[in-house]
Amino acid sequence: MTTRAVSIEINGRPYAGTVEPRLLLSDFIRHEAHLTGTNVGCEHGVCGACTVQLVGEPIRSCLMLAVQADGRSVRTVEGLAPLDGDLHPLQQAFHETHALQCGFCTPGFLMTIEAYLASRPGELDERSIREALAGNLCRCTGYQNIVEAVRLAAARMGA
C-alpha cells in the first residue's frame, strides 16, 4: 500500500501525517486532526454537511482528497469563532433565530454562508440568500429561520 506525507494547515494550526492517497479530506479532518465539527452526510457532495473553506472558498471535503489539500489552508467550523470564546456573529445569529434543530447540517451552512457574506458587501435580499443556501440541505427546518439568521448576521457584520 502506497502512502504519502501531507501537511495541511487547519484553522491556523499545522497538521501533518502519512496517508493513503485515497483518504478524503473530510476523513483527514475528522480522524487525523480530530476536529469533528465537519460532518459527513451523503459522501457525494450533495448535502453540504461536509463544507469547509479551502483558502477561503467553500468546498465539499467529502469530494476532495487529503493529498489535494497538501500545503494549503483549510478552515473548519471550529475555526469560525474567535479565540476569546465568543461565538462568531453568524453562529450567534443562528442561535438567536433558532436556525438549527438537530445541528448536523449547521457547520456546512456556517462555512458556506460565512464565505458568502465576506464576498458580498451590501444589502442581501431573500432570493440571493436562498440561492447561497441552495447547496446545503437541512431535513429539520423550513429554511426560513436560516434566512433570518443570515440577514441578522449580515447586518451585524456590516455585509
Salt bridges, closest charged atoms under 4 A:
GLU20 OE1 - ARG22 NE 2.59
ASP27 OD1 - HIS31 NE2 3.97
ASP70 OD2 - ARG4 NH2 3.48
GLU96 OE1 - ARG156 NH2 2.69
GLU114 OE1 - ARG75 NH1 3.18
GLU126 OE2 - ARG130 NE 2.80
GLU126 OE1 - ARG151 NH2 3.93
GLU131 OE2 - ARG127 NE 3.13
GLU148 OE2 - ARG151 NH1 3.23
